[in-house]
Every structure is written in C-alpha cells, then in structure tokens.
Amino acid sequence: MTFSFLASRTWLLSVVTFYLNIHPVIGQTPFKTRSDLVPAPWNVTFTNMSAGSLSDSSFIFMAPRVQSPTGLMIFDNNGELVWLNNDSSVQGAFDFRPQNWKGQTYLTYWSGTASTAGFGKGFVYMLDSTYQITHNFTATNMSDFHEFHINADGTAVTSVYSLLTTVDTTGKNFGQANSFVWDGCLQELNIDTGEPASFDFCSLEKGISLFDSFTDPNAPPVDENSGWDYVHVNSAEKDATGNYLMSARHTHTVYYIDGSTGEIIWRLGGMNSNFTGDGNEFGWQHDARWIGEKSMSSDDLQSANSGGKRRLTIYDNASSGFDNTGTESRGILVELDFSAMSATIITTYHSPGGETTLLSASQGNVQWFADHSELNSDNVLMSYGSVPVFAEYTNSGDAIRVVHYGTSDSAQGYRIFRDTWTGTPTTAPDAVIQDGVLYVSWNGATEVTQWTIQQGDSQDNLGNDTTVQKSGFETAINIDSTKGATQVMAIDKNGKTLAKSNVLGADGSNMGGAVNGTATLGSDGSGSGSGSNNGGDDDNGAIASLASSASTLCGVVAVLSLLVGTTIF
C-alpha cells in the first residue's frame, strides 16, 4: 500500500498551528544557580525491579525536541540533570550520544537545518570530556541528521540526501518524465580529516527502484520543495567485513550492501525480500543494528554470511502517521539464517508497563546493552521517537521501567541512549546564597560526590570546612549566614578537590576567586588555578562560536520547519 502526503494536509495544518502557538512543557522548576537551564521533565510511570535491575553507573543521553526546554541533555538514573547545553547552536540537534573513537569516548550530535520533508543539511560535531568541540565536519552534499555512526574501524558513516532533477516517475501518483527526486545516500568519512573516505552509496543509482517505495509524490515533483523522498534512509553501520547495513523507511526494507562495490547483497522486508519468515513483518522502521558481533572478526562474519546465522534489532514504527502496518510500535530481535534464507523474530519488545498501545509515527531506536561492556548489563533500551516515552527491558522483553518526558503534544526525541560518561568541565561550580541557604551546582561534572563549604570573615580568611553529599544537579546547604565570605569546593570520591566556586559575600554578592576545573589543586584544595568563572557557562559559548561559523543556526523558522517535518523522520 502506498500513500500520498496530500491526504495528510489537514493533519499537518494542525501540527503547524500547534507549533505556532508555542507553550512550555509544564512541571519544570529553574535552578537557583542556573536559571537558564530547564531540563525536560521526567515522569516514571512504571517500575518492576523484580524483572531486572537498571545499569546504575550510567547516564541517559537525549536531545528532545520540545517547545521549551530543548538542547543536549544528560540525566542520571533518577532523572536528575547532569548536563544541559541549550545554546542556540544546538536547538533542533539530533542523535546526541556517546561514541568511541581511537580509544576515547566523545559526545556526538548533528546540528543544522531540517526541511518539512523530514531530512536535513548540517554538520556533525564531536565533544571531548570537557564538552569542547574537537571535530566538526560534513559530507560532500552536507550531512543529514538521521545518521552519524562511528564504525569500529575508526571511519564514520553519515546519511546524505541528494537531489536528482530528471528522474522518470511515470506510473506513480503525480509522476512525470522529468521529476525532482531526493535520493537517499550514505557517505563514509575520515574523521581525522573530515574528508570523504572510500565508500559512498546512493539508492537509485544502486538499483533501489522507485516502485519499491510505499509512498507517492505529494504533488508534481517539479522543484526542490516538491521533490519526492522515495526511499528515506535513516540508519547505517559498517560491520567487520566492511559491508554496510542500511535501513530505508519508505521501502520498509533493511539492506546489506557490499562495502567495496556498493552493490546490494540482500534485502530484508519490503516488496522484494530475499528471506522468508516473520522477520520481514515490519514497516516505516528505524534503527536497524547488528547485535552480538563486537568480538567477531571479518572471517567470523564471512562464515556466518555463508550459511550461518546473524542477529539484528529493528525499531518497527508500524506507522507513518498516515498509514499503519500494525497496532503498536515495537522493537524486534530478528535472527537471519543464511542457510535457509529465513528471518525469524526471536524477541518482541511491546508497549511496556501497562501502557495503552504506543504507536509512534516517526523516529525511535533500540539499544542492545550487551554490546556495551561498560554497562555490565544485557538489558535493552527502547525510545518511542515521536511519542515521548522510553523504556528499559530485560533482553527477554520484560519491562523494567517506563519514563515519560513530556506529553504527546509537546515533546519527542529522535533517539535516546544509555551509556557511561566522564564529564570534566573547564568551568567552575556555580553557587548562590538565598535566605541563608547556599545552592551549588556544576553543569556537566560527573565525578563530584561531595561539596566542601569554607567560610570566614573575609575572602582571605576561609576555613571551618563542612562537607555534605552532593544531591541531584543542585544541592541546597544551610550555612552560617553571619559569615562574610563563603566558597564551595567540588570533591570527588577519592577526596580530591576538582574546582572551586566564586567566593560569595554574606549578602550573596560575587567576590570572585573561582578555580576552574582545568586547574591543578592540592589535596586540601589549595591552588589558584588558571582562571575565574562568574557564573556563565564557557562551554556553551565555545560551542556557539564554533557552530555559528560552521553551519546555519536554527532560528524560529527553522525550528518550526523541523517540528512540522517530524512526521516522516
């Protein structure tokens, strides 16, 4: 069954109207130390710890697209904010997550402009543990937001949308001899240089037929704005053989592509699957990933491809917003048998925790924890994309916890991940005094376990140390309000002083004297460091200046375009 986007115009109008009447998500309280940081609210609606346990030492990474707040966000297991960058340069960011490159963990994301058609043109960014940009680059025709995946061999692959202007679409709704068609492509990149590597692939060129698509043009495809996105590439990754696994939403198909020639080796799902079995039964999907292969060599996989078995996960949306192939969005674990050429669903991850059927018209992902040894867990995380829900399951499919992070008319997220992370900001802790209470926070610092408060009659006479446990993003501490000067030190689990806040007067005035996280301090906290911090966030400023020179920042119009287009991401 194919659909025309014309049928959705009334629905799209309601979406446009909603986002023109922007209102904030309810249930958020600004921090006293950082009133500019307002995280997405969490609502844990289901917990079943008897089914399994959460990965305690890890964090949740998300870039929810909501009216307010938005940005790059890290949370702990309790839904407490760890880091938030809401600078204008990351409004509308996609695919925020940790990835490993050359033995180091980086935070990666895409930022740029997105079209109402559901794809974008922009740059990909890599941040180090201090939240500074170390790399920013793009593909030849500019990277699309759907994919930036760092491969095991140190290269990266990004999705790209390329406009073709003389394609014969006769036989499709609104088809004509010379049509504008958006071709879904992949490009491999050298991260060191930011330049294209040896592999590139474009769907139409490599034989994915226009007639494999479950969509039709929504108007005569006579220009860039009316161009037909017939295939809609939304995930890709390279395996140890050098071949690529690629998901294409509009053909309901996962492809396995030769990494040397770009030729399609096999298809799973859609109109022309090479496999039999219920593993073909998905539609409008996202995020196809091999699982259980981190320790396997190229020879191991070649052997599996030649008559053995392999497994992959798929987020089966089962909906485009205009056409449904099922009654719920789900995660599926599929086993491919290359001897029988069969595809079998081994496990299904259903709507969790007593939820009514969840059907997400766009976006979403499945994360297999066993492929992340640092998580020390075999659980599964699933994000419901355009429905603002994510859930953690046992690998056998039992829900452990369900989290809502907004209402269905106010929030959505492209992908959500759980992973470990060590954040060491180059800023200093933020502290304020209000009504005899000291409030302290340090945006992005993951290693702080305690705060030590020093007070005295003056800035030069601090002592009388008091140590309290860190509590959430912002810790409230009752202090002696008669003292003329107060300073806070960030302490890690080994008792090391990481940084110092500004000294505050009894009236809360800022007296300076902060020591940033880059400083080398003595075990007693002594040391003047290399700079001071007056309450701002230097990391956001660095990201803003770099990003503004690398790409067009998303203003109100771009954000509206992004949100309107989410129905077909």
N, C-alpha and C positions, 0 to 999 in steps of 0.2 A: 504493500500500500504506500502510495506517495502522498505528500500533502503540499499545498501551496500556501505560502506565507500570507496570501491575500485573505485567507479565511481567519487570520488572527488579528486583523487590523483593529477590530473593536477591543479585543483583549489588550493589544499593545497600547491603544489610546488610554486605557485605564492605568496602565503602568506609567506612561508619560505623565498623566495627571497626578498620580501619587507622588512621583519624584519632583514635580514642580512645586508641590506643597510639602516641602521638606520639614520634618519634625524630628526631634531627638528620640532615641530609644529611652524608655523610662527605666528607673531603678538604678541610676548611676550617681555617685557622690564624688565630686572632685576631691583630690588630696589637698591637704593644707600646705604641704611642702611643694607640690607641683599641681597647681590648679589647672594647668594646661593639659594635663594627662588625665583622660577619662576613658577607662578601658571598657570593652564590651562586657555587659553583664552576663554572669553565669547563673543558670538555674538547674541544679542537679535534680532530675525528675525521677530517677530510678537508680537504686544501688542494690547489688546482690553479691556481696563479697564471699558468699558461700560457693559461688560458681568459680571464683578465681580472685586473684589479687592484682591491683594496679602496679605498674612499674614506678616505685616510689622515688627513685633518684633521677627522674627525667622530667621534661617540661613539654607543654603543648605550644605549638607554633601555628599561628594563624594570621591572616590578613583579611578580616571580614570586611565586606563592602556594605556599609550601612550609611544612613544619613549622618549620624554622629554617634559615637566616635568612629574613626577609621584610622588605618595605619598598620604598621608591623607590630605584632603583639606576641609576647611570650608569657605564659602563665604557668604556675606550679599546679600540683595535683589538686589543691584546694580551691582553684580558681582565683588565687591571688596573683595580681600582676607582678611580673618580674621585669619586663622591659616593654616600653612603648615608644615608637617613633611615629609621631603624627605630623611630621613636617609636610609641607605642601608637595614636596618632590615624591612622596610615596603615597599620595592619595590615589586610590584605584590600583595599588600594587597587586600583583598576582603571585601565586606559587611560592610563598615565603616558607623556607625550610632550611635545616642544616644539611650540608653535603660535604663529603670528604674529597679532598684533592691533595695529592702528594703528602699524605700522612697527616694533614691538618684539617680541622673542621671549620667550614665557613658557613655563614648565613647567605643564602642566595634568594633573589627575587627578580621579578620583571616589573618595569615601570615604563609607562609611555601613554599613548592614546589608543583608545579602543573604539571600534565602529559599532553602530547599531546592528550590524550584520553578525556580530559575535566573534570578532577576531581583532587583533591589534598590531600596531607597529611601535616598537620601542627598543629599549636596551635592557640587558641583563646585568645584574650587579652582584658582587661578592664582597662580604664584610668579614673582617677578622674578629678575634675575640674581644677587641677593644671597640667594636662597632664602627670601625673606619673602613671606607671603601678601598679595597685593594685592586679590584678589576672592574671595569665596565666596558662592554662591547656589544656588538650586534651583528646579525647576519648580513649578507650582501644586500638583500631587499628589506632589511630590518626584521628583527625577531618578533614573532608573535608571542602572546602571553601564555599560550597553552602549555608549552614545554620548554624547560631548560634543565636538562638532566646531565649530570657529570658521570661519564662512563667509567668503568673500572680501569680502563687503560689510560685515564687522565685526559682524554678528549671530552668534549661536551656535544650534545645534540640539541638543536633548537628547532621549533616549528616555524615555518615561514608561509605566508600567503602571497602568491604571485598572480598578478592579473594578466590573463590572456584575452586578446581582443578580437580574434577572428575564428572563434570556435563554432562549428555547426551543431546547434542544439535542436534541429528539426526532429520532431517526434516527441518532444517534451512540451508541457504546458508553457505557452508563450515562446516556444522555441523558434529559432530563425537561423538563417545561414551564417551570419556573422554576429556572433554573440560575445558578450563580455562574461568571462568565467573566472572565478577565483580558484586557482589550482592549489591544493594542499601539498606543501613540500616539507622536507627535512634538510637541514644542513649541519654537517659536523664542523666543529670549531676547535682550533688550537687555543687553549686558554692562555698560554704564555704570551702569545702574540695577538690574540683576538681575531686572527685571520681564519678563513675557511680551511678546513683540512681536506682529506681526500674524498669524502663521501657526500654526495647530495642526491636527493630523490625528489621527483615531482610526480604526482599521482597520475595525471592524464598522460604524460609522456611515457610512463612505465606501464600503461595498459589497464588502469582502473577506469572502466567505462562510465560514461555519463549515465548509462541505463542501469548501472548498478546502484544508483542513488535512490533513496526513498524520499527524496524531495524533488520539487519542481521549482523553476524560477518563479518569483512572486510578482514579476512584471516583465515586459520585454527587456531582456538584458542588453541594453544599448549603451551603457556607460558604466563608470566605476561604481556609482552609487546603486545601480540596479544589477550589478554583476552577480552571477549565481555561484554560491558556495556549495558545490555539488558533493564534496567529499568530507570536508571538515575534519582535518587531522587534529587530534587532541592529546596524544601521548606517544612517546617513543623512547626506546632504550636499546643499547648495544650489548650483546652477550659476549662470552669469551671466544666464540667462533669468529667474531667480527660482524655478525649479521644483526639486523635490527628488527625489533618487534614494534609495530605501529598500530595504533587504534584510529579508526575513522568513523566518526559518529553517524554521518549521513548515509553511509553504506551498511551500517550495522555489522561491520567486519573488523577483525583483527588480522593484520598481515605480517608475514615473516619474509623479510627482504634480504637478499644477498648483499653483504656489505661491500663487495668488490664491484659487482656489475649493476646493482640497483634493481635487478630483476626480482619479481615476486616468486618466492619459493612455494608458499601455500597461503590459503585463506581459511579463516575460521569465522563462521557465521555469515549472515547476509544471503545474497542470492546465489552465490557460486562457491560455497564452502567445499573444501577438499576432505572434510571429515563428516562422519555420521554421528548421531547421538545428541543427547540433550544439552551438551556443551555448546551447541550452536544457538541455543534459545536465549538470546539477549538482544536488546535494541536500544539505540540512542545512547550508547555506552561511553564511559570514560575510563582512563587509567588502567590499561592492560599492562601487567607486570609479571615477569618470570619470578618464581619463588623457589627457595631451597637450592640455589645454584652458586652461592657466594664462594664455596670452596671447590667448585668443579672447574676443570681445565677445558681447554678447547677440544682436546681428544675425547674427554668425557662427554661433552655435549654433542660432538660429531657422532659418537657411538649411539647416544640417545636419539638423535635425529635419524639414524639409520636403522630403526626398528625397535628402539627403546621407548621410554616414557619421559615426559616433562610435565610440569605443572605451572599454571599461571592463575593470577587473580584478575578479575574484571569488576568494575563498578557498573552494574546494569541499571541504568536510569529507568528503562522501560517507559520513558515518556519524553516527548519533545515539548510538551506544553500544548501541542495541537493534535498529537497522535500518541496513543498509548499502545505498547506491546505487552503490558502486564498491569497488575493492580498495585504493585509496590516496587519501589526501588530496592535493590538488594546487592550485596556482594556475593560473588560466586568464586569458588575454587574449582578449577577445571583441570582434569588430567587428560593429556593428549597421549594416545597410544599410536605410535608411528608404524607399528606392525599391522594393526587392524585398521589404522586411519580412522580412529574413533575419538570422540571428545565426550567426556563424562563429567557431570557436576558431582564433585566429591562432598562439598560442604556449601551450604547456603547461609548467608548472614541476613536474617529477616529483620523487619521493623521491630525494634527492640523494646523490652521492658514494658509491655502492655500498651505501647503506643497504638493509636489507630494507624491504619496503613499509611506509611510515608511514601509519597511519590514525588521525586524531585525532577523537575523539568530540565535541569541543566546542572553541570559541574559535578563534583564529588570524587572521592578516592577511597581506596582500600590500602592499608599499610600492614604488612606482614612482619611482626616484630622479630621472629626467629632469624630474619636476615639482618638484624641489627644486634650483634652480640653484646654491645654495651648496654642494651636494655634488659638483658638477663630475663627474658620473658618470651613465651611463644603465643602471646595474645595477638589480637587483630584490632586495629582501629579503623573505623569507617566514618567518613564525613558525608553528609547528605546534600552537599552542594547548595542548591537554591533553597532548600529547607534548612533553617539554621539549627541543625542538630548534628552532634557527633556522638558516637557510641564506641565503647571498648567491649570486645567479646573474648571469650576463650577461643582457641583455634577450632574447637568443635562447634562453635556457633551459639553458645550461651551468652547472653548479655550480662556484663558485669556492672556497667554504669552508663547512664544516658545523660547528656548535657545539652540543654537549650541555651543558646547565646543571643537570643533576640526573638522577636515574633516573626511570623512568616511574611508579614508585610513590611518588615523593617530591616532585615539582615539576611545575608547569605555569604557563603565562603567557597572559593574555588576548590582549594584543598586544605586539609588540616593534618598535621603530623605530630607524633610524639617522638622525642629524641633527647639524648643527653646534650649538655652545653655548659661551657665555662665562659662566663662573661666577665671581663675585667675592664670597666670603663676608664677612660682617661680624664673623666670629670671628678669632682669631689662630691661627697654626700650633701644633700640639701637639708637644711634644718630651719625651723621657725619656732618661736615661742609665742603661745597664745594662752592667756588666762592661767598662767602658772604651769602650763603643760608644754613640754618640749616634744616636737614632732620631727622625725628624721626619716629620710628615705635616700636611696641611691639607685637611680634608674639603670637597670641592666646588670647590677652586681649580683652574681650568683653565689659568691663564696662567703658572703657575710653571714655569720651566725650570731654575733653579739654586737651591741653598741656599748662603748665605754664613755661615760659623761665625765668631763672635767669641769670644775667650777672654781672661781676665785673672785677676789675683789677687783681684779683688773686682768687685762689680756696677758700681761706679763707674769701673772701670779696664779696660774691654773694648777689644780691638783684635786685632792679629795675625790679620787676616782670612784665611780659607781658603775657597775656593769649589769646590763639587762639583756635578755634574749631578744633577738630580732623577731618581730611578729608581723607577718604579711609584708606588703610593699612599704607601708608607712607605720612606724612604731610610735606610739604615744607614751611619754615618760613623765611622771610627776617629778618636779625638781624644786630645789630651794629658790624661790623667786626673789629672795633678798640679795643674792649674789650678783655682782656687777658684770660678770663675764661667764659665758658657758660655751664649751666646744664639745663636739662628739667625734669619737674615733670609731671607724669600722674595723671589726675584728673577725678573723677567720677561725676555723675550727681548731687550728694549731696555736691560737693565741697571737698570731701575727697581726700587726696594725697595717691595714691596707690603704687608708686615706683618712683625712680629717675634714670636717665641715668648717665653714667660717665660724669665727667667734661671734657670739651674739650677746648684746647688752641685756640688762635686766628688762628693758622695755621692748626687747626683740630687735633692736637696731643691729645692722650688719657692720661688724668691726673688721672684716677681712681675716686673713690668716689661714685660709683653707689650704690643704695639701691634696693635690690631685692623686688619682690612682696610679699615675705613672711614677710617682716618687719612690725613692728607696728610703724606708723608715727603719729606725731601730726597733728592737723588740718592745721597748717602752713607748713607742710612738714618737720618739724624738726625730727631728729632721724637718727641714723647711720645704722640701720638695722643689718642683720646678715651675710652679705657677699657682695661681689662685682661681677660685671659682666664686662667682657672685650670684649663683642660683640658676643660671641658664644651663642649657644642655649643649655643650660644644659639639657632641656627636651629630645632633640634628643639623647644626649649622654646616658642618663639613659635608654631610650628605646632601644638603640643599645646594651648596655651591657647586659640587661636582655634578649632581644630577641636572642642574639647570643648564650647564654647559654641554651636556651630552644628549639631552632629549627635550622634547616639548613637554612642559609640565601640564598636568591635567587641571584645568580650571573648572568652573562650574559647568560650562557647556560640555566639556569632555567627560566629566563625572556623570552628567545626565545621560550622555550617549552611552557610556559604559553600562550604567544600570539598566537602561532600556534594552540593551543588547544581551542581557544575561540569559534570556530565554533559550538561546541556542548555543551556549558556550560548550 
